[in-house]
Amino acid sequence: MIATIFGGIAASPSARAALRYGAMAVAIVLFLLSIRRSGEHVGRIAERLETTEKANEIQRRMLQAAARRPRDRGELVDRLRDGGF
């Protein structure tokens, strides 16, 4: 029953053209939705990369500050006398 209805619809040239354009419209909509989803995914990845870069920069500055710290009290006194801080 359903097959004969669809067969009758597909037999008409105007119905075939409408089905063809409808299929193309659905394909275009699905393609655009896919692009939007991948764009959102890329945006999240870029945001995560930016956050990681900020954290790495902060950690690098902390390590540099730790490398410049005085090793003992004598070095601290020398730096304070020289105005190194």
C-alpha positions as CSV (number, residue, x, y, z in Angstrom):
1,M,0.0,0.0,0.0
2,I,2.7,2.5,1.1
3,A,4.9,1.3,-1.8
4,T,2.3,2.0,-4.4
5,I,1.7,5.5,-3.0
6,F,5.4,6.3,-3.1
7,G,5.6,4.7,-6.5
8,G,2.8,6.9,-7.8
9,I,4.4,10.0,-6.3
10,A,7.8,9.1,-7.8
11,A,6.2,8.5,-11.2
12,S,5.2,12.1,-11.7
13,P,7.9,14.3,-13.2
14,S,7.1,17.3,-11.0
15,A,7.1,15.1,-7.9
16,R,10.5,13.7,-8.8
17,A,11.8,17.2,-9.2
18,A,10.3,18.2,-5.9
19,L,11.9,15.1,-4.2
20,R,15.2,15.9,-5.9
21,Y,15.2,19.5,-4.6
22,G,14.0,18.4,-1.2
23,A,16.8,15.9,-0.9
24,M,19.3,18.6,-1.9
25,A,17.9,21.0,0.6
26,V,18.1,18.4,3.4
27,A,21.7,17.6,2.4
28,I,22.6,21.3,2.5
29,V,21.0,21.8,5.9
30,L,22.8,18.8,7.3
31,F,26.1,20.1,5.8
32,L,25.6,23.5,7.4
33,L,24.7,21.9,10.8
34,S,27.9,19.8,10.5
35,I,30.0,22.9,9.8
36,R,28.4,24.7,12.8
37,R,29.2,21.7,15.1
38,S,32.7,21.4,13.9
39,G,33.2,25.2,14.3
40,E,31.9,25.0,17.9
41,H,34.3,22.1,18.5
42,V,37.2,24.0,17.1
43,G,36.3,27.0,19.2
44,R,36.3,24.9,22.4
45,I,39.7,23.4,21.4
46,A,41.1,26.9,20.8
47,E,39.8,28.1,24.1
48,R,41.4,25.1,25.9
49,L,44.7,25.8,24.1
50,E,44.6,29.5,25.1
51,T,43.9,28.5,28.8
52,T,46.8,26.0,28.7
53,E,49.1,28.6,27.2
54,K,48.2,31.0,30.0
55,A,48.8,28.4,32.6
56,N,52.2,27.4,31.0
57,E,53.2,31.1,30.9
58,I,52.4,31.5,34.6
59,Q,54.3,28.4,35.5
60,R,57.3,29.5,33.4
61,R,57.4,32.8,35.2
62,M,57.2,31.1,38.6
63,L,60.1,28.8,37.6
64,Q,62.1,31.8,36.5
65,A,61.4,33.6,39.8
66,A,62.4,30.5,41.7
67,A,65.7,30.3,39.7
68,R,66.5,33.9,40.7
69,R,65.8,33.5,44.4
70,P,68.7,33.8,46.8
71,R,70.3,30.4,47.7
72,D,71.0,31.2,51.4
73,R,70.9,34.0,53.9
74,G,74.3,35.3,52.9
75,E,73.2,35.8,49.3
76,L,70.0,37.4,50.5
77,V,71.9,39.9,52.6
78,D,74.3,40.7,49.7
79,R,71.3,41.3,47.4
80,L,69.6,43.5,49.9
81,R,72.8,45.5,50.4
82,D,73.3,45.9,46.6
83,G,69.6,46.8,46.1
84,G,69.0,43.8,44.0
85,F,65.3,43.5,45.0
